[in-house]
Amino acid sequence: MISDKTFDHITSVKPAWFLLAGIVSLSVSNLAFGIDILGWISVVPFLLYLSLTRGFKSRLLFFVALVIAWSVAVAKIISGPIPWMMVFLYSIPISLVHLPAYILWGKISNSKWSVLVFPALLVILEWIQYTFTPLASWGSAAFTQVNSPAVLQSVSIFGMAGLGFVIYWVNSSLARIILSRRITYLTFQMPALVVLGLVIFGSLRLQTGRSEGVQTLAVAAVGTDSEISGLPLPSLENNRKVFNDILTLTSTAASAGAKVVVWNEGAFYALPDTEQSMADTISKTAARKNVTIVASYILVVNQEPLKYHNKYLMVDSLGKISFSYLKHQPVPGEPAIKGTEPFRTTNVSGSQVSGSICYDYDFPYIARANAKAGADIVALPSSDWRGIDPLHTKMAALRAIEQGHSILRSTRFGLSAAITPYGEMTAQMSSYDHNNKVMHATLPVKGIKTLYGFIGDAFIYLCIGFLAWLLINVALTAGQKPH
């Protein structure tokens, strides 16, 4: 029980202070420089504000505060060459996506079911965002835990939605305890047991994964000095030098034993009349060095206005192009033609290797598509910027844990990493360090099975079913009351 004196002290605080506290806690716990532990309490101040205030004006002030909080969080990842207007292109839509769950909390916070309704609705809204909008999974609660490997193992069970639900459940339970001055099974024992269970499960899963010997495959990520980021394009002379340099580095990596070499996103650019000759040169290198190359580049379709294919070729060790791939989810504002090709794999020493490109892996459904294609290892040519380094690479690790496949992320302007199916990085290389731009690593030849890989978004459907059941129950109860 919480004493009446403590409760009175909390409720005597001016509501504006709760808004300020919510702005600070939400913005500090999300995205770059996030403090993991704060994710479990980050929205409590907002929930208290909504429970203690009423009226349109208070809701409008809350929305403004929510936008400010997400604007500060997004601003932490903005650095050159990303324009500042991108802050609001993400913060406002994310706030609008999350808003219905907060508004509903304000109406039902006195109900015992509110502590489950709030997280259920919020993870449904997050799922809608990363499944049906170009905003991807940015802003999802699960990413507040990117530095907590044991906790992250839970996404192998129910995906990001499952972990997000638990995080929001803890938040709503703390708010409910403060408001009601009571501790109940739904607000303390159950969430505490679930969190403890997740930590124990994650710790055991990590230890088991480390203790099992597995067959591994030698791989390498190779970086470039490519500065392709729009118009004007680098000179043809500079582009040719970058192309030749990455071929040299690829040969070096292959000579050191790498069986798969992945280039970073936009390693060079090709024009329609030069693409074939460049592809032939890549094929010859692959055959000569007996290595599979994931050659990522920009195929310029039009320069005024700029339009291109963000593309990679999967070239096997015989020099044959197994398949090509166009980025399925261009970043909002990126002048890339959206790809629609089916996901495919190629066999490398018994491992099925597939691929996607950078922002694609902010969408769980794309990682699931790779897994359905049978991928053991996913090549992920990427290109970041200082503001999201190394956060974006850590976010990609959730896809590995969810689907049970490894990821080889080769990153321009960021952190390259070899990521196991447990989300652990067996090798890292920052493009901002002084190095030879070749990262050697080993990854398991085979992926592992996960519950989430089998059931997919079943937890989301369970949340939808729960809310539907509750709505029907409320309607029936209201209909039985005497008029």
HELIX and SHEET records of a PDB file:
HELIX    1   1 ASP A    4  THR A   11  1                                   8    
HELIX    2   2 PRO A   15  SER A   29  1                                  15    
HELIX    3   3 ASP A   36  TRP A   40  5                                   5    
HELIX    4   4 VAL A   44  LEU A   52  1                                   9    
HELIX    5   5 PHE A   56  ALA A   75  1                                  20    
HELIX    6   6 MET A   86  ILE A  108  1                                  23    
HELIX    7   7 SER A  114  PHE A  132  1                                  19    
HELIX    8   8 ALA A  141  GLN A  145  5                                   5    
HELIX    9   9 PRO A  149  LEU A  152  1                                   4    
HELIX   10  10 VAL A  155  SER A  180  1                                  26    
HELIX   11  11 TYR A  185  GLN A  189  3                                   5    
HELIX   12  12 MET A  190  SER A  211  1                                  22    
HELIX   13  13 LEU A  236  SER A  255  1                                  20    
HELIX   14  14 GLU A  275  LYS A  289  1                                  15    
HELIX   15  15 CYS A  358  ASP A  362  5                                   5    
HELIX   16  16 PRO A  364  LYS A  372  1                                   9    
HELIX   17  17 ARG A  386  ILE A  388  5                                   3    
HELIX   18  18 LEU A  391  GLN A  403  1                                  13    
HELIX   19  19 LEU A  451  ILE A  455  1                                   5    
HELIX   20  20 ALA A  458  GLN A  480  1                                  23    
SHEET    1   A 5 TYR A 269  ALA A 270  0                                        
SHEET    2   A 5 THR A 292  GLN A 303  1                                        
SHEET    3   A 5 VAL A 260  TRP A 263  1                                        
SHEET    4   A 5 THR A 216  VAL A 222  1                                        
SHEET    5   A 5 VAL A 438  PRO A 444 -1                                        
SHEET    1   B 4 TYR A 269  ALA A 270  0                                        
SHEET    2   B 4 THR A 292  GLN A 303  1                                        
SHEET    3   B 4 LEU A 306  VAL A 315 -1                                        
SHEET    4   B 4 ILE A 321  LEU A 326 -1                                        
SHEET    1   C 6 THR A 346  VAL A 348  0                                        
SHEET    2   C 6 SER A 351  GLY A 355 -1                                        
SHEET    3   C 6 ILE A 377  SER A 383  1                                        
SHEET    4   C 6 SER A 406  ARG A 412  1                                        
SHEET    5   C 6 LEU A 415  ILE A 419 -1                                        
SHEET    6   C 6 MET A 425  SER A 430 -1                                        
END                                                                             
